[in-house]
Amino acid sequence: MSRFHLMSVWSVALALSGPGIASGKSLDAIDCRLHPGTLCADMNLSGLRAAAMDLSNSQFSGSRLVGARLENTNLSHANLTRADLSKANLEAARLVEADLRAANLSGANLQRARLDGANLQNVRMLGGDLRQASLRNADFSRADLPASLMQQRGKPHQGRAERREPGWSKLYQCQP
């Protein structure tokens, strides 16, 4: 990627974001002008309030979204690799085929979220809540999950995850 192209991408990102993102303060979705396909990579969006928005195909890789309010938000096909979504509210969010590789979802609320086909490889989800989440064909390879997340209400989660707590090396296979 040329230097000119990178500068153009940053200019577009800053134009979409307004002054709030550039200053690193918490934002309202109105300040950020979010829409499907938004490019907000490697930015501080902590405390973002974007509930019930369509952010499908958006780019948030490496961004800090700590405590973000994203309930009922469509993040299908979004790139959230290495994003920090700790303590984020993603209740009933749609993350179908989203890329969440190496994301931090510790303490995140993912109740009733749709993560069908999502890539959750190497994700950190200690203290995360996946009750009633749809995880069909989700990939939890090498994910850092407590064993309590692997089976809730008698129904095992789908996918694959590894528990990396001291003294544990067992690989958990989740049944469909």
C-alpha positions as a LaTeX table, in Angstrom:
\begin{tabular}{lrrr}
\hline
Residue & $x$ (\AA) & $y$ (\AA) & $z$ (\AA) \\
\hline
Met1 & 0.00 & 0.00 & 0.00 \\
Ser2 & 1.49 & 3.36 & $-1.02$ \\
Arg3 & 2.12 & 6.19 & 1.40 \\
Phe4 & $-0.42$ & 8.34 & $-0.49$ \\
His5 & $-3.06$ & 5.61 & $-0.16$ \\
Leu6 & $-2.43$ & 5.30 & 3.58 \\
Met7 & $-2.76$ & 9.07 & 4.00 \\
Ser8 & $-6.02$ & 8.99 & 2.04 \\
Val9 & $-7.38$ & 6.22 & 4.25 \\
Trp10 & $-6.49$ & 8.19 & 7.41 \\
Ser11 & $-8.04$ & 11.35 & 5.95 \\
Val12 & $-11.26$ & 9.49 & 5.19 \\
Ala13 & $-11.27$ & 7.93 & 8.67 \\
Leu14 & $-10.78$ & 11.30 & 10.35 \\
Ala15 & $-13.40$ & 12.92 & 8.14 \\
Leu16 & $-15.89$ & 10.20 & 9.08 \\
Ser17 & $-15.01$ & 10.40 & 12.72 \\
Gly18 & $-15.12$ & 14.12 & 13.37 \\
Pro19 & $-13.02$ & 15.72 & 16.11 \\
Gly20 & $-14.05$ & 13.23 & 18.83 \\
Ile21 & $-11.97$ & 10.27 & 17.66 \\
Ala22 & $-8.90$ & 12.33 & 16.85 \\
Ser23 & $-8.84$ & 13.64 & 20.44 \\
Gly24 & $-9.21$ & 10.12 & 21.86 \\
Lys25 & $-12.23$ & 10.96 & 24.03 \\
Ser26 & $-15.31$ & 8.78 & 24.35 \\
Leu27 & $-17.81$ & 9.28 & 21.56 \\
Asp28 & $-21.44$ & 9.23 & 20.68 \\
Ala29 & $-22.26$ & 7.52 & 17.37 \\
Ile30 & $-23.55$ & 10.90 & 16.17 \\
Asp31 & $-20.07$ & 12.44 & 16.60 \\
Cys32 & $-18.47$ & 9.50 & 14.81 \\
Arg33 & $-20.88$ & 9.35 & 11.82 \\
Leu34 & $-20.89$ & 5.56 & 11.84 \\
His35 & $-22.45$ & 3.61 & 8.97 \\
Pro36 & $-22.03$ & 0.23 & 7.24 \\
Gly37 & $-18.44$ & $-0.11$ & 6.04 \\
Thr38 & $-17.01$ & 2.43 & 8.51 \\
Leu39 & $-13.21$ & 2.47 & 8.77 \\
Cys40 & $-12.17$ & 3.04 & 12.39 \\
Ala41 & $-9.04$ & 0.89 & 12.78 \\
Asp42 & $-6.63$ & 1.42 & 15.69 \\
Met43 & $-8.75$ & 4.14 & 17.32 \\
Asn44 & $-9.94$ & 4.84 & 20.83 \\
Leu45 & $-13.71$ & 4.41 & 20.79 \\
Ser46 & $-14.10$ & 3.54 & 24.47 \\
Gly47 & $-17.59$ & 4.20 & 25.74 \\
Leu48 & $-19.01$ & 4.43 & 22.21 \\
Arg49 & $-22.83$ & 4.42 & 22.14 \\
Ala50 & $-24.00$ & 2.86 & 18.88 \\
Ala51 & $-26.95$ & 0.67 & 19.92 \\
Ala52 & $-29.20$ & $-0.72$ & 17.17 \\
Met53 & $-27.02$ & 0.59 & 14.33 \\
Asp54 & $-26.03$ & $-1.12$ & 11.10 \\
Leu55 & $-22.22$ & $-1.36$ & 11.18 \\
Ser56 & $-21.94$ & $-4.41$ & 8.94 \\
Asn57 & $-18.70$ & $-4.75$ & 6.95 \\
Ser58 & $-17.02$ & $-2.15$ & 9.19 \\
Gln59 & $-13.35$ & $-2.12$ & 10.17 \\
Phe60 & $-12.55$ & $-1.78$ & 13.90 \\
Ser61 & $-9.34$ & $-3.85$ & 14.00 \\
Gly62 & $-7.04$ & $-2.87$ & 16.85 \\
Ser63 & $-9.54$ & $-0.33$ & 18.17 \\
Arg64 & $-10.32$ & 0.22 & 21.83 \\
Leu65 & $-14.07$ & $-0.22$ & 22.43 \\
Val66 & $-13.98$ & $-0.73$ & 26.20 \\
Gly67 & $-17.47$ & $-0.43$ & 27.68 \\
Ala68 & $-19.04$ & 0.30 & 24.27 \\
Arg69 & $-22.85$ & 0.13 & 24.05 \\
Leu70 & $-23.45$ & $-2.02$ & 20.96 \\
Glu71 & $-26.63$ & $-3.87$ & 21.91 \\
Asn72 & $-28.80$ & $-4.89$ & 18.94 \\
Thr73 & $-26.10$ & $-3.60$ & 16.57 \\
Asn74 & $-25.41$ & $-5.33$ & 13.25 \\
Leu75 & $-21.67$ & $-6.06$ & 13.09 \\
Ser76 & $-21.96$ & $-8.89$ & 10.56 \\
His77 & $-18.82$ & $-9.36$ & 8.47 \\
Ala78 & $-17.05$ & $-6.68$ & 10.56 \\
Asn79 & $-13.31$ & $-6.85$ & 11.17 \\
Leu80 & $-12.73$ & $-6.67$ & 14.94 \\
Thr81 & $-9.33$ & $-8.40$ & 15.05 \\
Arg82 & $-7.30$ & $-7.39$ & 18.11 \\
Ala83 & $-10.11$ & $-5.03$ & 19.20 \\
Asp84 & $-10.53$ & $-4.45$ & 22.94 \\
Leu85 & $-14.25$ & $-5.01$ & 23.59 \\
Ser86 & $-13.83$ & $-5.68$ & 27.29 \\
Lys87 & $-16.95$ & $-4.84$ & 29.30 \\
Ala88 & $-18.80$ & $-3.97$ & 26.06 \\
Asn89 & $-22.54$ & $-4.54$ & 25.86 \\
Leu90 & $-23.17$ & $-6.65$ & 22.75 \\
Glu91 & $-26.48$ & $-8.09$ & 23.91 \\
Ala92 & $-28.51$ & $-9.33$ & 20.94 \\
Ala93 & $-25.85$ & $-7.97$ & 18.56 \\
Arg94 & $-25.46$ & $-9.59$ & 15.16 \\
Leu95 & $-21.84$ & $-10.69$ & 14.60 \\
Val96 & $-22.48$ & $-13.24$ & 11.85 \\
Glu97 & $-19.18$ & $-14.17$ & 10.16 \\
Ala98 & $-17.41$ & $-11.35$ & 12.01 \\
Asp99 & $-13.62$ & $-11.60$ & 12.43 \\
Leu100 & $-12.83$ & $-11.35$ & 16.14 \\
Arg101 & $-9.40$ & $-13.01$ & 16.10 \\
Ala102 & $-7.33$ & $-12.10$ & 19.18 \\
Ala103 & $-10.04$ & $-9.71$ & 20.42 \\
Asn104 & $-10.50$ & $-9.07$ & 24.13 \\
Leu105 & $-14.11$ & $-9.81$ & 25.14 \\
Ser106 & $-13.41$ & $-10.14$ & 28.87 \\
Gly107 & $-16.46$ & $-9.13$ & 30.84 \\
Ala108 & $-18.45$ & $-8.48$ & 27.63 \\
Asn109 & $-22.19$ & $-9.11$ & 27.55 \\
Leu110 & $-22.95$ & $-11.31$ & 24.52 \\
Gln111 & $-26.29$ & $-12.65$ & 25.73 \\
Arg112 & $-28.54$ & $-13.59$ & 22.78 \\
Ala113 & $-25.84$ & $-12.39$ & 20.31 \\
Arg114 & $-25.59$ & $-14.10$ & 16.91 \\
Leu115 & $-22.01$ & $-15.25$ & 16.34 \\
Asp116 & $-22.78$ & $-17.81$ & 13.63 \\
Gly117 & $-19.69$ & $-18.46$ & 11.53 \\
Ala118 & $-17.64$ & $-15.91$ & 13.51 \\
Asn119 & $-13.88$ & $-16.31$ & 13.79 \\
Leu120 & $-13.06$ & $-16.21$ & 17.51 \\
Gln121 & $-9.58$ & $-17.73$ & 17.31 \\
Asn122 & $-7.31$ & $-16.65$ & 20.18 \\
Val123 & $-10.11$ & $-14.54$ & 21.65 \\
Arg124 & $-9.94$ & $-13.69$ & 25.36 \\
Met125 & $-13.36$ & $-13.98$ & 26.99 \\
Leu126 & $-12.82$ & $-14.40$ & 30.72 \\
Gly127 & $-15.95$ & $-13.23$ & 32.50 \\
Gly128 & $-17.85$ & $-12.88$ & 29.21 \\
Asp129 & $-21.52$ & $-13.83$ & 29.08 \\
Leu130 & $-22.68$ & $-16.01$ & 26.16 \\
Arg131 & $-26.05$ & $-17.09$ & 27.56 \\
Gln132 & $-28.51$ & $-17.91$ & 24.76 \\
Ala133 & $-25.96$ & $-16.78$ & 22.12 \\
Ser134 & $-26.09$ & $-18.46$ & 18.71 \\
Leu135 & $-22.65$ & $-19.93$ & 17.97 \\
Arg136 & $-23.31$ & $-22.16$ & 14.97 \\
Asn137 & $-20.00$ & $-22.85$ & 13.16 \\
Ala138 & $-18.13$ & $-20.29$ & 15.29 \\
Asp139 & $-14.39$ & $-21.02$ & 15.56 \\
Phe140 & $-13.06$ & $-20.81$ & 19.13 \\
Ser141 & $-9.64$ & $-22.34$ & 18.32 \\
Arg142 & $-7.08$ & $-21.46$ & 21.00 \\
Ala143 & $-9.61$ & $-19.13$ & 22.68 \\
Asp144 & $-9.06$ & $-18.22$ & 26.32 \\
Leu145 & $-12.38$ & $-19.22$ & 27.88 \\
Pro146 & $-13.30$ & $-20.48$ & 31.33 \\
Ala147 & $-14.83$ & $-23.96$ & 31.32 \\
Ser148 & $-18.12$ & $-22.53$ & 32.62 \\
Leu149 & $-18.70$ & $-20.90$ & 29.23 \\
Met150 & $-18.33$ & $-24.19$ & 27.43 \\
Gln151 & $-21.61$ & $-25.57$ & 28.74 \\
Gln152 & $-24.56$ & $-23.52$ & 29.90 \\
Arg153 & $-28.09$ & $-24.75$ & 30.53 \\
Gly154 & $-27.09$ & $-28.29$ & 29.60 \\
Lys155 & $-26.36$ & $-27.40$ & 25.96 \\
Pro156 & $-22.72$ & $-27.34$ & 24.94 \\
His157 & $-21.53$ & $-24.49$ & 22.75 \\
Gln158 & $-20.42$ & $-25.16$ & 19.21 \\
Gly159 & $-16.87$ & $-24.58$ & 18.12 \\
Arg160 & $-13.57$ & $-25.34$ & 19.71 \\
Ala161 & $-11.75$ & $-23.70$ & 22.60 \\
Glu162 & $-8.79$ & $-24.21$ & 24.87 \\
Arg163 & $-8.81$ & $-23.45$ & 28.55 \\
Arg164 & $-5.51$ & $-21.74$ & 29.38 \\
Glu165 & $-5.75$ & $-21.40$ & 33.12 \\
Pro166 & $-2.83$ & $-22.64$ & 35.25 \\
Gly167 & $-2.71$ & $-26.41$ & 35.38 \\
Trp168 & $-5.02$ & $-26.90$ & 32.38 \\
Ser169 & $-4.04$ & $-27.97$ & 28.91 \\
Lys170 & $-7.11$ & $-29.93$ & 27.90 \\
Leu171 & $-8.74$ & $-29.04$ & 24.58 \\
Tyr172 & $-12.51$ & $-28.77$ & 24.80 \\
Gln173 & $-14.50$ & $-29.92$ & 21.79 \\
Cys174 & $-17.91$ & $-28.28$ & 21.67 \\
Gln175 & $-20.73$ & $-30.30$ & 20.23 \\
Pro176 & $-23.26$ & $-28.91$ & 17.71 \\
\hline
\end{tabular}
